[in-house]
Amino acid sequence: MKKYEALMILDTGAKEDSQKDILARVRKDIEQAGGRVEKIEELGPRPFSYVTSKKTSGFYVNVLFQAPEKALK
């Protein structure tokens, strides 16, 4: 299995419960594909350098995981 790193930006307007649900679903999807989550780092809310889709900030999450190459195709 290869090691991967995924940086996700979640909506800061969402409730904390929905952010936890999203991260649980990501973990589940990786494991169902035969992978293994090594670490989920919640980096917290950070401002964007420019406004995109009327959003000024996002909640950053870094996911370190291992997965077979075929799982990402």
Secondary structure as UniProt FT lines:
FT   STRAND          2..11
FT   TURN            12..13
FT   HELIX           16..32
FT   TURN            33..34
FT   STRAND          36..52
FT   TURN            53..54
FT   STRAND          55..67
FT   HELIX           69..72
//
